[in-house]
Amino acid sequence: MFKHILLPTDGSEASLRAVAKGVELAKAVGAEVTLMIAIEHFSMGILGGSHRTDDDPLNTAAKEAAAHWLTEAQAVAAKHGVRPKQLVVQERTVHQSILEAAKSTGADLIVMGTHGAGAFERLIVGSQTQRVLAHTTIPVLVLH
């Protein structure tokens, strides 16, 4: 069946539920698991022509949040007896990061939540989820 499952997380309730179900599935089928998080570079100013430096407070905060969310997802996996790999992807859009992570890890399934952490994205099926679905060549299990 599946040999390697990619579990993107952003700290949202939906993504943590997807992590839980993804690790349950991985344990049941004997698949490897990679937890991943995407850190987008924040543009500077209204025109967004340049990116913030690594030591910028916004980038620092994003990296700290990513580490926190990965720790939370790792704890969920540990409850199920699964020891996942971890991956942080930067400098791409979120959906591009997920697609690149799937390719680089050899994942044959992506399990993700319907809604991300963004307030707007909670109103509809997450725009990042939609983009992954539109551009991937591997199965995606989307959980609410």
A tleap script that builds the chain and sets N, CA, C and O, in Angstrom:
source leaprc.protein.ff14SB
mol = sequence {
  NMET PHE LYS HIE ILE LEU LEU PRO THR ASP
  GLY SER GLU ALA SER LEU ARG ALA VAL ALA
  LYS GLY VAL GLU LEU ALA LYS ALA VAL GLY
  ALA GLU VAL THR LEU MET ILE ALA ILE GLU
  HIE PHE SER MET GLY ILE LEU GLY GLY SER
  HIE ARG THR ASP ASP ASP PRO LEU ASN THR
  ALA ALA LYS GLU ALA ALA ALA HIE TRP LEU
  THR GLU ALA GLN ALA VAL ALA ALA LYS HIE
  GLY VAL ARG PRO LYS GLN LEU VAL VAL GLN
  GLU ARG THR VAL HIE GLN SER ILE LEU GLU
  ALA ALA LYS SER THR GLY ALA ASP LEU ILE
  VAL MET GLY THR HIE GLY ALA GLY ALA PHE
  GLU ARG LEU ILE VAL GLY SER GLN THR GLN
  ARG VAL LEU ALA HIE THR THR ILE PRO VAL
  LEU VAL LEU CHIE
}
set mol.1.N position { 0.837 -1.182 0.000 }
set mol.1.CA position { 0.000 0.000 0.000 }
set mol.1.C position { 0.881 1.244 0.000 }
set mol.1.O position { 1.591 1.487 -0.976 }
set mol.2.N position { 0.853 2.032 1.064 }
set mol.2.CA position { 1.673 3.242 1.140 }
set mol.2.C position { 2.959 2.940 1.899 }
set mol.2.O position { 2.958 2.219 2.897 }
set mol.3.N position { 4.060 3.513 1.399 }
set mol.3.CA position { 5.361 3.268 2.022 }
set mol.3.C position { 5.900 4.477 2.763 }
set mol.3.O position { 6.679 4.340 3.707 }
set mol.4.N position { 5.479 5.679 2.330 }
set mol.4.CA position { 5.986 6.894 2.968 }
set mol.4.C position { 4.894 7.963 2.934 }
set mol.4.O position { 4.424 8.360 1.868 }
set mol.5.N position { 4.502 8.418 4.124 }
set mol.5.CA position { 3.416 9.390 4.246 }
set mol.5.C position { 3.988 10.730 4.686 }
set mol.5.O position { 4.734 10.807 5.663 }
set mol.6.N position { 3.635 11.783 3.958 }
set mol.6.CA position { 4.023 13.147 4.302 }
set mol.6.C position { 2.882 13.789 5.068 }
set mol.6.O position { 1.729 13.762 4.637 }
set mol.7.N position { 3.228 14.373 6.226 }
set mol.7.CA position { 2.227 15.022 7.071 }
set mol.7.C position { 2.594 16.490 7.269 }
set mol.7.O position { 3.337 16.818 8.193 }
set mol.8.N position { 2.084 17.377 6.414 }
set mol.8.CA position { 2.336 18.813 6.608 }
set mol.8.C position { 1.546 19.304 7.823 }
set mol.8.O position { 0.417 18.868 8.051 }
set mol.9.N position { 2.132 20.196 8.586 }
set mol.9.CA position { 1.429 20.782 9.718 }
set mol.9.C position { 1.689 22.276 9.763 }
set mol.9.O position { 2.721 22.760 9.299 }
set mol.10.N position { 0.745 22.988 10.325 }
set mol.10.CA position { 0.905 24.428 10.523 }
set mol.10.C position { 0.437 24.834 11.916 }
set mol.10.O position { 0.278 26.021 12.204 }
set mol.11.N position { 0.218 23.852 12.769 }
set mol.11.CA position { -0.215 24.135 14.126 }
set mol.11.C position { -1.714 24.265 14.296 }
set mol.11.O position { -2.202 24.374 15.421 }
set mol.12.N position { -2.448 24.256 13.201 }
set mol.12.CA position { -3.906 24.375 13.301 }
set mol.12.C position { -4.511 23.072 13.817 }
set mol.12.O position { -3.890 22.011 13.739 }
set mol.13.N position { -5.718 23.166 14.339 }
set mol.13.CA position { -6.408 21.974 14.825 }
set mol.13.C position { -6.589 20.955 13.708 }
set mol.13.O position { -6.396 19.757 13.917 }
set mol.14.N position { -6.958 21.426 12.528 }
set mol.14.CA position { -7.173 20.509 11.400 }
set mol.14.C position { -5.884 19.781 11.026 }
set mol.14.O position { -5.914 18.589 10.721 }
set mol.15.N position { -4.757 20.485 11.047 }
set mol.15.CA position { -3.509 19.820 10.671 }
set mol.15.C position { -3.075 18.818 11.742 }
set mol.15.O position { -2.518 17.771 11.410 }
set mol.16.N position { -3.317 19.118 13.004 }
set mol.16.CA position { -2.960 18.160 14.055 }
set mol.16.C position { -3.869 16.936 14.036 }
set mol.16.O position { -3.423 15.831 14.344 }
set mol.17.N position { -5.133 17.120 13.681 }
set mol.17.CA position { -6.019 15.953 13.499 }
set mol.17.C position { -5.523 15.108 12.332 }
set mol.17.O position { -5.545 13.879 12.398 }
set mol.18.N position { -5.078 15.759 11.269 }
set mol.18.CA position { -4.547 15.029 10.115 }
set mol.18.C position { -3.267 14.289 10.486 }
set mol.18.O position { -3.046 13.170 10.024 }
set mol.19.N position { -2.426 14.894 11.308 }
set mol.19.CA position { -1.213 14.209 11.769 }
set mol.19.C position { -1.605 12.950 12.530 }
set mol.19.O position { -1.035 11.883 12.301 }
set mol.20.N position { -2.571 13.067 13.433 }
set mol.20.CA position { -2.996 11.902 14.222 }
set mol.20.C position { -3.500 10.779 13.325 }
set mol.20.O position { -3.112 9.624 13.497 }
set mol.21.N position { -4.353 11.110 12.379 }
set mol.21.CA position { -4.877 10.080 11.481 }
set mol.21.C position { -3.789 9.543 10.557 }
set mol.21.O position { -3.766 8.352 10.248 }
set mol.22.N position { -2.892 10.414 10.118 }
set mol.22.CA position { -1.797 9.978 9.259 }
set mol.22.C position { -0.855 9.014 9.948 }
set mol.22.O position { -0.405 8.045 9.337 }
set mol.23.N position { -0.545 9.267 11.227 }
set mol.23.CA position { 0.349 8.344 11.924 }
set mol.23.C position { -0.372 7.032 12.256 }
set mol.23.O position { 0.252 5.971 12.281 }
set mol.24.N position { -1.680 7.103 12.508 }
set mol.24.CA position { -2.445 5.865 12.698 }
set mol.24.C position { -2.387 5.010 11.432 }
set mol.24.O position { -2.161 3.802 11.500 }
set mol.25.N position { -2.590 5.639 10.293 }
set mol.25.CA position { -2.525 4.932 9.016 }
set mol.25.C position { -1.120 4.374 8.784 }
set mol.25.O position { -0.964 3.222 8.380 }
set mol.26.N position { -0.110 5.189 9.037 }
set mol.26.CA position { 1.275 4.743 8.842 }
set mol.26.C position { 1.587 3.528 9.701 }
set mol.26.O position { 2.226 2.582 9.242 }
set mol.27.N position { 1.140 3.558 10.935 }
set mol.27.CA position { 1.391 2.425 11.826 }
set mol.27.C position { 0.677 1.173 11.314 }
set mol.27.O position { 1.229 0.074 11.350 }
set mol.28.N position { -0.547 1.351 10.840 }
set mol.28.CA position { -1.336 0.211 10.359 }
set mol.28.C position { -0.724 -0.441 9.117 }
set mol.28.O position { -0.792 -1.660 8.958 }
set mol.29.N position { -0.128 0.367 8.239 }
set mol.29.CA position { 0.411 -0.178 6.990 }
set mol.29.C position { 1.932 -0.296 7.000 }
set mol.29.O position { 2.520 -0.748 6.017 }
set mol.30.N position { 2.572 0.100 8.088 }
set mol.30.CA position { 4.019 0.003 8.189 }
set mol.30.C position { 4.768 1.023 7.353 }
set mol.30.O position { 5.870 0.749 6.878 }
set mol.31.N position { 4.180 2.194 7.169 }
set mol.31.CA position { 4.801 3.229 6.338 }
set mol.31.C position { 5.712 4.135 7.165 }
set mol.31.O position { 5.516 4.308 8.368 }
set mol.32.N position { 6.703 4.702 6.499 }
set mol.32.CA position { 7.521 5.756 7.100 }
set mol.32.C position { 6.702 7.037 7.118 }
set mol.32.O position { 5.745 7.190 6.359 }
set mol.33.N position { 7.095 7.963 8.002 }
set mol.33.CA position { 6.382 9.233 8.135 }
set mol.33.C position { 7.380 10.382 8.159 }
set mol.33.O position { 8.428 10.304 8.799 }
set mol.34.N position { 7.036 11.438 7.455 }
set mol.34.CA position { 7.777 12.691 7.560 }
set mol.34.C position { 6.803 13.787 7.938 }
set mol.34.O position { 5.825 14.037 7.232 }
set mol.35.N position { 7.079 14.441 9.062 }
set mol.35.CA position { 6.353 15.650 9.450 }
set mol.35.C position { 7.053 16.811 8.776 }
set mol.35.O position { 8.283 16.866 8.752 }
set mol.36.N position { 6.293 17.733 8.232 }
set mol.36.CA position { 6.935 18.882 7.602 }
set mol.36.C position { 6.163 20.146 7.885 }
set mol.36.O position { 4.960 20.138 8.147 }
set mol.37.N position { 6.899 21.225 7.822 }
set mol.37.CA position { 6.301 22.544 7.974 }
set mol.37.C position { 6.957 23.472 6.956 }
set mol.37.O position { 8.143 23.344 6.653 }
set mol.38.N position { 6.179 24.392 6.442 }
set mol.38.CA position { 6.681 25.361 5.470 }
set mol.38.C position { 6.765 26.725 6.125 }
set mol.38.O position { 5.834 27.170 6.795 }
set mol.39.N position { 7.894 27.379 5.920 }
set mol.39.CA position { 8.061 28.754 6.382 }
set mol.39.C position { 8.200 29.620 5.149 }
set mol.39.O position { 9.193 29.537 4.425 }
set mol.40.N position { 7.207 30.445 4.917 }
set mol.40.CA position { 7.279 31.366 3.787 }
set mol.40.C position { 8.086 32.588 4.178 }
set mol.40.O position { 7.998 33.065 5.309 }
set mol.41.N position { 8.867 33.092 3.246 }
set mol.41.CA position { 9.550 34.356 3.504 }
set mol.41.C position { 8.534 35.469 3.404 }
set mol.41.O position { 7.715 35.496 2.485 }
set mol.42.N position { 8.588 36.377 4.339 }
set mol.42.CA position { 7.684 37.513 4.338 }
set mol.42.C position { 8.301 38.633 3.531 }
set mol.42.O position { 9.472 38.968 3.710 }
set mol.43.N position { 7.507 39.215 2.637 }
set mol.43.CA position { 8.007 40.330 1.835 }
set mol.43.C position { 8.123 41.581 2.685 }
set mol.43.O position { 7.423 41.740 3.685 }
set mol.44.N position { 9.013 42.458 2.273 }
set mol.44.CA position { 9.173 43.743 2.950 }
set mol.44.C position { 8.322 44.776 2.244 }
set mol.44.O position { 8.342 44.876 1.018 }
set mol.45.N position { 7.600 45.517 2.992 }
set mol.45.CA position { 6.878 46.650 2.448 }
set mol.45.C position { 5.682 46.262 1.607 }
set mol.45.O position { 5.391 45.084 1.400 }
set mol.46.N position { 5.016 47.258 1.142 }
set mol.46.CA position { 3.761 47.070 0.418 }
set mol.46.C position { 3.977 46.472 -0.968 }
set mol.46.O position { 3.096 45.783 -1.482 }
set mol.47.N position { 5.112 46.719 -1.571 }
set mol.47.CA position { 5.356 46.209 -2.911 }
set mol.47.C position { 5.896 44.792 -2.903 }
set mol.47.O position { 5.813 44.091 -3.912 }
set mol.48.N position { 6.442 44.365 -1.792 }
set mol.48.CA position { 6.921 42.987 -1.672 }
set mol.48.C position { 8.059 42.647 -2.601 }
set mol.48.O position { 8.213 41.487 -2.983 }
set mol.49.N position { 8.858 43.620 -2.975 }
set mol.49.CA position { 9.926 43.380 -3.930 }
set mol.49.C position { 11.135 42.662 -3.369 }
set mol.49.O position { 11.881 42.033 -4.118 }
set mol.50.N position { 11.340 42.744 -2.076 }
set mol.50.CA position { 12.490 42.066 -1.480 }
set mol.50.C position { 12.042 41.284 -0.252 }
set mol.50.O position { 10.963 41.521 0.291 }
set mol.51.N position { 12.875 40.363 0.170 }
set mol.51.CA position { 12.530 39.516 1.302 }
set mol.51.C position { 13.223 40.004 2.560 }
set mol.51.O position { 14.258 40.668 2.503 }
set mol.52.N position { 12.638 39.666 3.686 }
set mol.52.CA position { 13.230 39.997 4.978 }
set mol.52.C position { 14.451 39.118 5.220 }
set mol.52.O position { 14.532 37.996 4.721 }
set mol.53.N position { 15.392 39.638 5.986 }
set mol.53.CA position { 16.597 38.889 6.302 }
set mol.53.C position { 16.285 37.805 7.333 }
set mol.53.O position { 15.246 37.841 7.993 }
set mol.54.N position { 17.202 36.839 7.460 }
set mol.54.CA position { 17.004 35.743 8.408 }
set mol.54.C position { 16.889 36.219 9.847 }
set mol.54.O position { 16.209 35.584 10.653 }
set mol.55.N position { 17.548 37.337 10.188 }
set mol.55.CA position { 17.493 37.823 11.565 }
set mol.55.C position { 16.338 38.795 11.811 }
set mol.55.O position { 16.228 39.356 12.901 }
set mol.56.N position { 15.491 38.997 10.828 }
set mol.56.CA position { 14.328 39.852 10.992 }
set mol.56.C position { 13.387 39.227 12.022 }
set mol.56.O position { 13.211 38.008 12.029 }
set mol.57.N position { 12.783 40.033 12.887 }
set mol.57.CA position { 11.894 39.495 13.923 }
set mol.57.C position { 10.751 38.633 13.378 }
set mol.57.O position { 10.363 37.658 14.022 }
set mol.58.N position { 10.214 38.968 12.223 }
set mol.58.CA position { 9.137 38.150 11.656 }
set mol.58.C position { 9.637 36.766 11.268 }
set mol.58.O position { 8.963 35.768 11.524 }
set mol.59.N position { 10.810 36.698 10.654 }
set mol.59.CA position { 11.376 35.390 10.294 }
set mol.59.C position { 11.761 34.603 11.542 }
set mol.59.O position { 11.560 33.390 11.598 }
set mol.60.N position { 12.305 35.277 12.530 }
set mol.60.CA position { 12.652 34.613 13.784 }
set mol.60.C position { 11.400 34.031 14.428 }
set mol.60.O position { 11.405 32.883 14.872 }
set mol.61.N position { 10.337 34.810 14.481 }
set mol.61.CA position { 9.075 34.340 15.064 }
set mol.61.C position { 8.508 33.163 14.277 }
set mol.61.O position { 7.982 32.218 14.865 }
set mol.62.N position { 8.612 33.217 12.954 }
set mol.62.CA position { 8.099 32.119 12.123 }
set mol.62.C position { 8.877 30.835 12.387 }
set mol.62.O position { 8.285 29.758 12.454 }
set mol.63.N position { 10.186 30.937 12.537 }
set mol.63.CA position { 11.010 29.749 12.818 }
set mol.63.C position { 10.703 29.184 14.202 }
set mol.63.O position { 10.665 27.967 14.383 }
set mol.64.N position { 10.484 30.063 15.178 }
set mol.64.CA position { 10.127 29.600 16.521 }
set mol.64.C position { 8.769 28.908 16.517 }
set mol.64.O position { 8.586 27.882 17.172 }
set mol.65.N position { 7.822 29.470 15.781 }
set mol.65.CA position { 6.496 28.852 15.676 }
set mol.65.C position { 6.593 27.499 14.990 }
set mol.65.O position { 5.941 26.541 15.405 }
set mol.66.N position { 7.399 27.419 13.947 }
set mol.66.CA position { 7.573 26.152 13.226 }
set mol.66.C position { 8.140 25.079 14.150 }
set mol.66.O position { 7.674 23.940 14.140 }
set mol.67.N position { 9.134 25.438 14.940 }
set mol.67.CA position { 9.725 24.472 15.875 }
set mol.67.C position { 8.689 24.016 16.893 }
set mol.67.O position { 8.625 22.835 17.234 }
set mol.68.N position { 7.884 24.945 17.374 }
set mol.68.CA position { 6.831 24.606 18.336 }
set mol.68.C position { 5.811 23.654 17.718 }
set mol.68.O position { 5.433 22.661 18.339 }
set mol.69.N position { 5.366 23.951 16.506 }
set mol.69.CA position { 4.348 23.122 15.856 }
set mol.69.C position { 4.889 21.737 15.526 }
set mol.69.O position { 4.168 20.745 15.636 }
set mol.70.N position { 6.150 21.666 15.123 }
set mol.70.CA position { 6.749 20.354 14.865 }
set mol.70.C position { 6.854 19.539 16.157 }
set mol.70.O position { 6.655 18.324 16.144 }
set mol.71.N position { 7.162 20.201 17.257 }
set mol.71.CA position { 7.214 19.512 18.547 }
set mol.71.C position { 5.842 18.969 18.918 }
set mol.71.O position { 5.728 17.840 19.395 }
set mol.72.N position { 4.791 19.772 18.700 }
set mol.72.CA position { 3.431 19.310 18.967 }
set mol.72.C position { 3.072 18.108 18.092 }
set mol.72.O position { 2.506 17.131 18.581 }
set mol.73.N position { 3.396 18.179 16.822 }
set mol.73.CA position { 3.090 17.083 15.900 }
set mol.73.C position { 3.909 15.841 16.258 }
set mol.73.O position { 3.414 14.718 16.158 }
set mol.74.N position { 5.150 16.043 16.672 }
set mol.74.CA position { 6.002 14.933 17.100 }
set mol.74.C position { 5.382 14.228 18.311 }
set mol.74.O position { 5.419 13.001 18.400 }
set mol.75.N position { 4.823 14.991 19.227 }
set mol.75.CA position { 4.179 14.413 20.410 }
set mol.75.C position { 2.961 13.580 20.019 }
set mol.75.O position { 2.718 12.523 20.599 }
set mol.76.N position { 2.204 14.050 19.045 }
set mol.76.CA position { 1.050 13.292 18.546 }
set mol.76.C position { 1.532 11.966 17.956 }
set mol.76.O position { 0.946 10.917 18.224 }
set mol.77.N position { 2.586 12.012 17.163 }
set mol.77.CA position { 3.125 10.794 16.556 }
set mol.77.C position { 3.635 9.835 17.630 }
set mol.77.O position { 3.423 8.626 17.535 }
set mol.78.N position { 4.300 10.366 18.642 }
set mol.78.CA position { 4.853 9.533 19.709 }
set mol.78.C position { 3.753 8.789 20.459 }
set mol.78.O position { 3.951 7.651 20.884 }
set mol.79.N position { 2.596 9.425 20.625 }
set mol.79.CA position { 1.466 8.765 21.290 }
set mol.79.C position { 1.032 7.508 20.554 }
set mol.79.O position { 0.487 6.580 21.153 }
set mol.80.N position { 1.277 7.487 19.256 }
set mol.80.CA position { 0.908 6.348 18.423 }
set mol.80.C position { 2.097 5.411 18.178 }
set mol.80.O position { 1.989 4.446 17.421 }
set mol.81.N position { 3.217 5.700 18.816 }
set mol.81.CA position { 4.382 4.843 18.671 }
set mol.81.C position { 5.095 4.986 17.344 }
set mol.81.O position { 5.779 4.060 16.908 }
set mol.82.N position { 4.950 6.124 16.698 }
set mol.82.CA position { 5.578 6.371 15.398 }
set mol.82.C position { 6.690 7.403 15.583 }
set mol.82.O position { 6.499 8.426 16.241 }
set mol.83.N position { 7.847 7.121 14.997 }
set mol.83.CA position { 8.992 8.032 15.069 }
set mol.83.C position { 9.232 8.647 13.696 }
set mol.83.O position { 9.961 8.079 12.883 }
set mol.84.N position { 8.632 9.789 13.435 }
set mol.84.CA position { 8.760 10.395 12.107 }
set mol.84.C position { 10.054 11.179 11.933 }
set mol.84.O position { 10.702 11.587 12.897 }
set mol.85.N position { 10.398 11.371 10.680 }
set mol.85.CA position { 11.444 12.323 10.313 }
set mol.85.C position { 10.791 13.701 10.352 }
set mol.85.O position { 9.566 13.816 10.314 }
set mol.86.N position { 11.616 14.742 10.427 }
set mol.86.CA position { 11.096 16.107 10.405 }
set mol.86.C position { 11.764 16.895 9.294 }
set mol.86.O position { 12.939 16.693 8.986 }
set mol.87.N position { 11.004 17.787 8.703 }
set mol.87.CA position { 11.513 18.580 7.587 }
set mol.87.C position { 10.920 19.974 7.658 }
set mol.87.O position { 9.714 20.145 7.833 }
set mol.88.N position { 11.785 20.967 7.519 }
set mol.88.CA position { 11.352 22.356 7.424 }
set mol.88.C position { 11.759 22.845 6.045 }
set mol.88.O position { 12.918 22.717 5.650 }
set mol.89.N position { 10.801 23.408 5.310 }
set mol.89.CA position { 11.068 23.907 3.964 }
set mol.89.C position { 10.817 25.409 3.962 }
set mol.89.O position { 9.796 25.876 4.466 }
set mol.90.N position { 11.752 26.162 3.392 }
set mol.90.CA position { 11.655 27.614 3.359 }
set mol.90.C position { 11.760 28.146 1.939 }
set mol.90.O position { 12.172 27.445 1.015 }
set mol.91.N position { 11.377 29.393 1.800 }
set mol.91.CA position { 11.582 30.183 0.593 }
set mol.91.C position { 10.719 29.775 -0.592 }
set mol.91.O position { 11.036 30.108 -1.734 }
set mol.92.N position { 9.650 29.067 -0.336 }
set mol.92.CA position { 8.670 28.761 -1.382 }
set mol.92.C position { 7.308 29.084 -0.799 }
set mol.92.O position { 7.186 29.353 0.396 }
set mol.93.N position { 6.288 29.057 -1.636 }
set mol.93.CA position { 4.945 29.164 -1.093 }
set mol.93.C position { 4.647 27.870 -0.341 }
set mol.93.O position { 5.346 26.872 -0.518 }
set mol.94.N position { 3.625 27.885 0.490 }
set mol.94.CA position { 3.308 26.716 1.299 }
set mol.94.C position { 3.021 25.506 0.417 }
set mol.94.O position { 3.573 24.431 0.648 }
set mol.95.N position { 2.171 25.665 -0.585 }
set mol.95.CA position { 1.835 24.496 -1.408 }
set mol.95.C position { 3.052 23.988 -2.184 }
set mol.95.O position { 3.210 22.778 -2.353 }
set mol.96.N position { 3.914 24.893 -2.661 }
set mol.96.CA position { 5.133 24.458 -3.343 }
set mol.96.C position { 6.052 23.710 -2.387 }
set mol.96.O position { 6.699 22.736 -2.773 }
set mol.97.N position { 6.110 24.165 -1.146 }
set mol.97.CA position { 6.931 23.484 -0.141 }
set mol.97.C position { 6.427 22.078 0.112 }
set mol.97.O position { 7.220 21.145 0.233 }
set mol.98.N position { 5.113 21.918 0.194 }
set mol.98.CA position { 4.535 20.595 0.419 }
set mol.98.C position { 4.828 19.682 -0.762 }
set mol.98.O position { 5.218 18.529 -0.577 }
set mol.99.N position { 4.645 20.188 -1.962 }
set mol.99.CA position { 4.910 19.379 -3.150 }
set mol.99.C position { 6.385 19.001 -3.251 }
set mol.99.O position { 6.711 17.866 -3.600 }
set mol.100.N position { 7.275 19.942 -2.949 }
set mol.100.CA position { 8.709 19.667 -2.979 }
set mol.100.C position { 9.090 18.649 -1.903 }
set mol.100.O position { 9.913 17.766 -2.144 }
set mol.101.N position { 8.490 18.774 -0.718 }
set mol.101.CA position { 8.778 17.824 0.364 }
set mol.101.C position { 8.319 16.424 -0.021 }
set mol.101.O position { 9.013 15.447 0.260 }
set mol.102.N position { 7.170 16.318 -0.654 }
set mol.102.CA position { 6.682 15.006 -1.090 }
set mol.102.C position { 7.665 14.380 -2.075 }
set mol.102.O position { 7.970 13.190 -1.999 }
set mol.103.N position { 8.148 15.196 -2.989 }
set mol.103.CA position { 9.091 14.693 -3.995 }
set mol.103.C position { 10.428 14.305 -3.359 }
set mol.103.O position { 10.958 13.229 -3.635 }
set mol.104.N position { 10.967 15.173 -2.513 }
set mol.104.CA position { 12.302 14.922 -1.953 }
set mol.104.C position { 12.325 13.766 -0.955 }
set mol.104.O position { 13.360 13.124 -0.778 }
set mol.105.N position { 11.199 13.497 -0.306 }
set mol.105.CA position { 11.161 12.395 0.658 }
set mol.105.C position { 10.706 11.084 0.035 }
set mol.105.O position { 10.804 10.028 0.660 }
set mol.106.N position { 10.212 11.148 -1.185 }
set mol.106.CA position { 9.685 9.945 -1.824 }
set mol.106.C position { 8.322 9.547 -1.286 }
set mol.106.O position { 7.939 8.379 -1.356 }
set mol.107.N position { 7.593 10.512 -0.752 }
set mol.107.CA position { 6.268 10.226 -0.202 }
set mol.107.C position { 5.333 9.732 -1.301 }
set mol.107.O position { 5.370 10.216 -2.432 }
set mol.108.N position { 4.498 8.764 -0.951 }
set mol.108.CA position { 3.498 8.291 -1.901 }
set mol.108.C position { 2.083 8.593 -1.421 }
set mol.108.O position { 1.108 8.129 -2.012 }
set mol.109.N position { 1.976 9.375 -0.341 }
set mol.109.CA position { 0.691 9.863 0.158 }
set mol.109.C position { 0.946 11.117 0.982 }
set mol.109.O position { 1.895 11.181 1.764 }
set mol.110.N position { 0.084 12.115 0.794 }
set mol.110.CA position { 0.091 13.315 1.623 }
set mol.110.C position { -1.206 13.287 2.423 }
set mol.110.O position { -2.285 13.104 1.860 }
set mol.111.N position { -1.098 13.470 3.738 }
set mol.111.CA position { -2.287 13.562 4.588 }
set mol.111.C position { -2.272 14.955 5.188 }
set mol.111.O position { -1.322 15.332 5.874 }
set mol.112.N position { -3.329 15.724 4.929 }
set mol.112.CA position { -3.358 17.099 5.424 }
set mol.112.C position { -4.771 17.522 5.780 }
set mol.112.O position { -5.749 16.905 5.360 }
set mol.113.N position { -4.856 18.586 6.561 }
set mol.113.CA position { -6.143 19.122 6.983 }
set mol.113.C position { -6.791 19.962 5.906 }
set mol.113.O position { -6.142 20.420 4.965 }
set mol.114.N position { -8.089 20.154 6.068 }
set mol.114.CA position { -8.837 20.950 5.102 }
set mol.114.C position { -8.553 22.431 5.225 }
set mol.114.O position { -8.620 23.165 4.239 }
set mol.115.N position { -8.238 22.870 6.420 }
set mol.115.CA position { -8.080 24.299 6.668 }
set mol.115.C position { -6.767 24.563 7.366 }
set mol.115.O position { -6.363 23.829 8.268 }
set mol.116.N position { -6.101 25.630 6.930 }
set mol.116.CA position { -4.850 26.015 7.570 }
set mol.116.C position { -5.091 26.955 8.731 }
set mol.116.O position { -6.219 27.148 9.184 }
set mol.117.N position { -4.008 27.528 9.194 }
set mol.117.CA position { -4.072 28.396 10.361 }
set mol.117.C position { -4.578 29.789 10.022 }
set mol.117.O position { -4.954 30.538 10.924 }
set mol.118.N position { -4.597 30.159 8.739 }
set mol.118.CA position { -5.034 31.497 8.361 }
set mol.118.C position { -6.522 31.694 8.544 }
set mol.118.O position { -7.313 30.798 8.249 }
set mol.119.N position { -6.910 32.868 9.032 }
set mol.119.CA position { -8.321 33.152 9.304 }
set mol.119.C position { -9.160 33.058 8.030 }
set mol.119.O position { -10.243 32.473 8.047 }
set mol.120.N position { -8.677 33.624 6.934 }
set mol.120.CA position { -9.428 33.582 5.688 }
set mol.120.C position { -9.605 32.147 5.209 }
set mol.120.O position { -10.674 31.765 4.732 }
set mol.121.N position { -8.534 31.355 5.344 }
set mol.121.CA position { -8.582 29.986 4.854 }
set mol.121.C position { -9.555 29.118 5.636 }
set mol.121.O position { -9.955 28.061 5.149 }
set mol.122.N position { -9.945 29.532 6.830 }
set mol.122.CA position { -10.921 28.764 7.600 }
set mol.122.C position { -12.314 28.868 6.995 }
set mol.122.O position { -13.182 28.050 7.300 }
set mol.123.N position { -12.539 29.862 6.144 }
set mol.123.CA position { -13.862 30.071 5.560 }
set mol.123.C position { -14.184 29.078 4.457 }
set mol.123.O position { -15.353 28.775 4.218 }
set mol.124.N position { -13.181 28.577 3.796 }
set mol.124.CA position { -13.355 27.649 2.680 }
set mol.124.C position { -12.364 26.518 2.839 }
set mol.124.O position { -11.509 26.565 3.724 }
set mol.125.N position { -12.462 25.509 2.004 }
set mol.125.CA position { -11.401 24.500 2.030 }
set mol.125.C position { -10.101 25.245 1.795 }
set mol.125.O position { -9.985 26.034 0.856 }
set mol.126.N position { -9.128 24.992 2.650 }
set mol.126.CA position { -7.900 25.763 2.631 }
set mol.126.C position { -7.329 25.975 1.250 }
set mol.126.O position { -7.274 25.046 0.444 }
set mol.127.N position { -6.903 27.194 0.974 }
set mol.127.CA position { -6.361 27.489 -0.349 }
set mol.127.C position { -5.074 26.711 -0.599 }
set mol.127.O position { -4.807 26.320 -1.736 }
set mol.128.N position { -4.275 26.480 0.435 }
set mol.128.CA position { -3.062 25.687 0.247 }
set mol.128.C position { -3.426 24.240 -0.071 }
set mol.128.O position { -2.799 23.613 -0.924 }
set mol.129.N position { -4.431 23.715 0.611 }
set mol.129.CA position { -4.900 22.356 0.330 }
set mol.129.C position { -5.392 22.265 -1.106 }
set mol.129.O position { -5.079 21.308 -1.814 }
set mol.130.N position { -6.156 23.252 -1.532 }
set mol.130.CA position { -6.646 23.280 -2.917 }
set mol.130.C position { -5.489 23.279 -3.908 }
set mol.130.O position { -5.528 22.572 -4.915 }
set mol.131.N position { -4.472 24.064 -3.625 }
set mol.131.CA position { -3.322 24.148 -4.531 }
set mol.131.C position { -2.552 22.833 -4.583 }
set mol.131.O position { -2.113 22.406 -5.650 }
set mol.132.N position { -2.390 22.191 -3.419 }
set mol.132.CA position { -1.716 20.888 -3.415 }
set mol.132.C position { -2.517 19.906 -4.258 }
set mol.132.O position { -1.951 19.193 -5.086 }
set mol.133.N position { -3.826 19.865 -4.053 }
set mol.133.CA position { -4.682 18.950 -4.815 }
set mol.133.C position { -4.582 19.208 -6.315 }
set mol.133.O position { -4.607 18.275 -7.118 }
set mol.134.N position { -4.471 20.465 -6.679 }
set mol.134.CA position { -4.433 20.823 -8.099 }
set mol.134.C position { -3.107 20.474 -8.778 }
set mol.134.O position { -3.063 20.292 -9.994 }
set mol.135.N position { -2.027 20.381 -7.995 }
set mol.135.CA position { -0.710 20.232 -8.610 }
set mol.135.C position { 0.035 18.948 -8.285 }
set mol.135.O position { 1.124 18.733 -8.818 }
set mol.136.N position { -0.496 18.103 -7.448 }
set mol.136.CA position { 0.226 16.894 -7.067 }
set mol.136.C position { -0.045 15.754 -8.028 }
set mol.136.O position { -1.056 15.726 -8.731 }
set mol.137.N position { 0.874 14.829 -8.037 }
set mol.137.CA position { 0.685 13.608 -8.851 }
set mol.137.C position { 0.516 12.390 -7.958 }
set mol.137.O position { 0.399 11.269 -8.454 }
set mol.138.N position { 0.501 12.598 -6.634 }
set mol.138.CA position { 0.309 11.478 -5.703 }
set mol.138.C position { -0.992 11.669 -4.939 }
set mol.138.O position { -1.514 12.782 -4.892 }
set mol.139.N position { -1.527 10.610 -4.340 }
set mol.139.CA position { -2.782 10.748 -3.598 }
set mol.139.C position { -2.647 11.688 -2.406 }
set mol.139.O position { -1.591 11.791 -1.780 }
set mol.140.N position { -3.753 12.371 -2.113 }
set mol.140.CA position { -3.829 13.267 -0.953 }
set mol.140.C position { -5.082 12.876 -0.176 }
set mol.140.O position { -6.181 12.820 -0.728 }
set mol.141.N position { -4.896 12.610 1.108 }
set mol.141.CA position { -6.017 12.348 2.003 }
set mol.141.C position { -6.258 13.638 2.765 }
set mol.141.O position { -5.402 14.079 3.532 }
set mol.142.N position { -7.428 14.250 2.559 }
set mol.142.CA position { -7.766 15.525 3.188 }
set mol.142.C position { -8.776 15.260 4.290 }
set mol.142.O position { -9.834 14.671 4.065 }
set mol.143.N position { -8.423 15.709 5.483 }
set mol.143.CA position { -9.264 15.481 6.666 }
set mol.143.C position { -9.734 16.794 7.257 }
set mol.143.O position { -9.012 17.790 7.251 }
set mol.144.N position { -10.940 16.780 7.761 }
set mol.144.CA position { -11.514 17.968 8.384 }
set mol.144.C position { -11.222 17.966 9.866 }
set mol.144.O position { -11.623 18.889 10.576 }
savepdb mol mol.pdb
quit
